[in-house]
Every structure is written in structure tokens, then in C-alpha cells.
């Protein structure tokens, strides 16, 4: 009986480590009225990472972005200081719903771009991409860190 428990414990540990290793923080999907749209994202969740964001980048692939995790629901504001490419900012609630989108933020603009209420996440993608894909307020965002049925981080 002790051997069974030891083997069972080892199997559970192996399964946990395998599943943890397979969890992917770099995949995000937006489920819109016209289909699912996948992005490869960098996640930033520290004050330093959020302050730097996509500054100084000269390109961003059409299916790439940066997901800002504020770890709590609150009003946030962005600007484009030292950001060289236009961006769409997708403001996302803790439950994974698109709250609002600021389209085509202008490079190097210091104008504040606020959320329209409390959000926990902001996704930055290439400027104009949200409109091109038909992404709109109310769409669902699926990512390992969002509590909408995925693994909450």
C-alpha cells in the first residue's frame, strides 16, 4: 500500500510539473463576433515593465502584442512617450471582457489615454488591427492570467 501511495504521489507531482510547463503566458485569443483572433504576447506585470512597454520598438508583427497585467482592477492611463509605432490599446476587465479600445494611438504623443473605467489588463497591438479584425467592446479575451475559465494567475 505504501508503494501505491508513493507511485501515486510521484505521478501527481509529474502531472503537475508537466501541466505547469505547458501553460503558456505568451498566447492570447480574442473571441469576437467574426471569429477568434490569436496573438503572441509579451506579458508585463511589474511597474518597470509597464513603464517601458513597447518603447523604442520599430516594428510589431500583425499577430503580436504586449499584455499589461495590473494584478488588480483599477482605472489606468497610457501615453506614447518614446513609442515609435502606432498602437491600438485594448482595455480589458478582470473577467476578460473588452471594456473599450483606443485605436491608432499616435507615436511619441504625450496625451493621456485613459481606460473608460476599471480594468485589470491592457493589450497593445499594432495600430488599426482591432478595426481590421472586427474586435470591439464586449468581446471576450482568453489568456492564462484572465479568470474567464482559463487558469487565473
C-alpha positions in Angstrom: 0.0 0.0 0.0 2.9 2.4 0.7 4.4 1.7 -2.7 1.0 2.6 -4.3 0.9 5.9 -2.4 4.5 6.7 -3.3 3.8 6.0 -7.0 0.6 8.0 -6.9 2.3 10.9 -5.3 5.1 10.8 -7.9 2.6 10.6 -10.7 0.6 13.6 -9.3 3.9 15.6 -9.0 4.9 14.7 -12.5 1.5 15.6 -13.9 1.5 19.0 -12.1 5.0 19.8 -13.3 4.1 18.8 -16.9 0.9 20.9 -16.9 2.8 23.9 -15.4 5.5 23.6 -18.1 2.8 23.5 -20.8 1.0 26.6 -19.5 1.7 29.4 -22.0 1.7 33.1 -20.9 2.5 34.1 -24.5 -0.8 33.1 -26.2 -3.9 35.3 -26.1 -7.1 34.9 -28.0 -9.8 37.4 -28.6 -13.2 35.9 -29.4 -15.1 38.4 -31.5 -18.4 38.3 -33.4 -16.5 37.3 -36.6 -14.2 34.6 -35.1 -11.2 34.0 -32.8 -8.1 36.0 -33.2 -4.8 34.7 -31.8 -1.9 36.9 -30.7 1.6 36.1 -29.4 2.1 38.4 -26.4 4.8 39.5 -24.1 3.3 39.9 -20.5 4.5 42.7 -18.3 3.4 42.8 -14.7 5.9 44.9 -12.9 6.0 48.7 -12.6 9.3 48.8 -14.5 8.0 46.6 -17.3 4.8 48.6 -17.6 6.7 51.9 -17.7 8.9 50.7 -20.6 6.1 48.9 -22.5 6.8 48.9 -26.3 9.0 52.0 -26.2 11.8 52.2 -28.8 10.4 49.3 -30.9 10.3 50.0 -34.6 8.1 47.1 -35.6 5.4 44.9 -34.2 4.1 41.8 -36.1 0.4 41.8 -37.0 -0.3 38.9 -34.6 1.9 40.2 -31.8 1.3 42.4 -28.8 2.0 43.2 -25.2 -0.3 42.4 -22.3 -0.1 44.6 -19.3 -1.3 42.9 -16.1 -2.1 45.3 -13.3 -3.0 42.5 -10.9 -6.0 44.4 -9.7 -9.0 46.2 -11.2 -8.5 49.9 -11.5 -8.6 52.9 -13.8 -5.4 53.2 -15.9 -3.9 55.6 -18.3 -1.3 55.2 -21.0 0.7 57.5 -23.2 3.0 57.1 -26.2 6.2 58.6 -24.9 9.2 57.1 -26.8 6.8 54.7 -28.6 7.7 54.7 -32.3 4.8 52.8 -33.8 1.0 53.4 -33.7 -0.8 51.1 -31.4 -4.4 50.0 -30.5 -4.9 49.8 -26.8 -7.5 47.2 -25.8 -8.7 47.8 -22.2 -9.8 44.5 -20.6 -11.8 43.9 -17.4 -10.7 41.3 -14.8 -13.4 39.0 -16.2 -11.8 39.1 -19.7 -14.2 41.4 -21.5 -13.0 44.2 -23.8 -14.2 47.4 -22.0 -13.1 49.8 -24.7 -10.4 50.3 -27.4 -8.3 53.3 -28.2 -7.4 52.9 -31.8 -4.3 54.2 -33.5 -2.5 55.9 -30.6 -0.1 58.3 -32.2 3.7 57.6 -31.9 5.5 59.9 -29.5 2.3 61.6 -28.3 2.2 62.6 -24.6 -1.6 62.9 -24.4 -3.0 60.7 -21.7 -5.1 57.7 -23.0 -7.4 56.6 -20.1 -9.5 53.4 -19.7 -13.2 54.1 -19.6 -13.5 52.6 -16.1 -11.7 49.9 -14.0 -9.7 47.3 -15.9 -7.1 44.8 -14.9 -5.4 44.3 -18.3 -4.4 46.3 -21.4 -3.4 44.7 -24.6 -1.3 46.8 -27.1 -1.4 45.6 -30.7 -0.4 47.2 -34.0 -2.4 50.3 -34.8 -5.6 49.7 -36.8 -5.5 45.9 -36.1 -8.6 45.9 -33.8 -10.7 47.5 -36.5 -9.3 45.3 -39.2 -10.2 42.2 -37.2 -13.6 43.5 -36.0 -12.6 43.5 -32.3 -15.0 45.6 -30.3 -16.1 46.3 -26.7 -17.8 43.3 -25.2 -15.6 40.7 -26.9 -14.0 38.0 -24.7 -10.3 37.8 -24.2 -8.8 34.4 -23.2 -5.4 34.2 -21.6 -3.9 32.1 -18.7 -4.0 35.2 -16.4 -7.6 36.0 -17.0 -10.3 34.4 -14.8 -12.8 33.6 -17.6 -12.4 29.9 -17.5 -8.7 29.9 -18.1 -6.0 29.5 -15.4 -6.0 32.6 -13.3 -2.5 33.8 -12.5 
